[in-house]
């Protein structure tokens, strides 16, 4: 393999990784802001322990959202 190809791949990886970290940080901050506004009196952990299906769906959608951000951030 040529050194130029390896260095270009590493630069591309670093750019994609930094983009992913920034996008993930912004998305988490947005989710926390939405959570504070919409779900003031809801304790997600307590509701999950009480087998509340709607809260479980909401929590899993947040995890899927974060996974999609990471997935699209690492695609080149």
Residue pairs with C-beta under 8 A, 6 or more apart in sequence:
12 76
16 73
16 74
16 75
16 76
17 73
17 74
19 73
20 69
20 70
20 73
20 74
21 73
23 69
23 73
24 66
24 69
24 70
24 73
27 65
27 66
27 69
28 66
31 62
31 65
42 55
44 55
44 58
44 59
47 55
48 55
48 56
48 59
